């Protein structure tokens, strides 16, 4: 009853938080987003790739992340759930704000692919009772 939890920054998007952290280079150089690496950041998981893209779009550099130079790398980080979708949508907003049409197109393509997959899953559940998902599991086995 003596502990007070205060959420700070809930009203800001990820890229807005990044831009705020970037105001202090000491903090920017020490950002850790990865949970898969024993070091600081692996640079290749979904979280690292999403963050690398945001850094690149914002024109920022961190010694812990290589700049994203090839958008094909993003294919290594599939959008697997609605939370990922929201986070990648934030990068889309950042790409548009920075006027990077190529990055915006790449992120839009990834978001569309996720929406199509979700639509197919819903259609399978609604009209086929999950038969396609069941068939996919049997074929994979």
Number of C-alpha atoms within 10 A of each C-alpha: 3 4 5 6 6 6 7 7 10 8 9 10 15 19 19 14 13 18 15 12 15 19 10 10 12 11 13 20 15 12 18 16 16 19 13 14 12 8 10 15 18 19 21 18 19 20 20 21 24 21 26 24 27 24 23 17 23 17 10 15 16 18 10 17 22 15 20 19 10 8 13 9 11 20 12 11 16 15 20 12 10 12 10 18 18 15 17 24 17 19 25 24 15 22 23 16 13 14 12 13 13 12 19 21 14 16 22 16 12 19 19 12 14 19 15 11 12 15 12 14 15 14 14 16 14 10 9 12 12 14 12 15 15 12 11 10 10 9 8 7 6
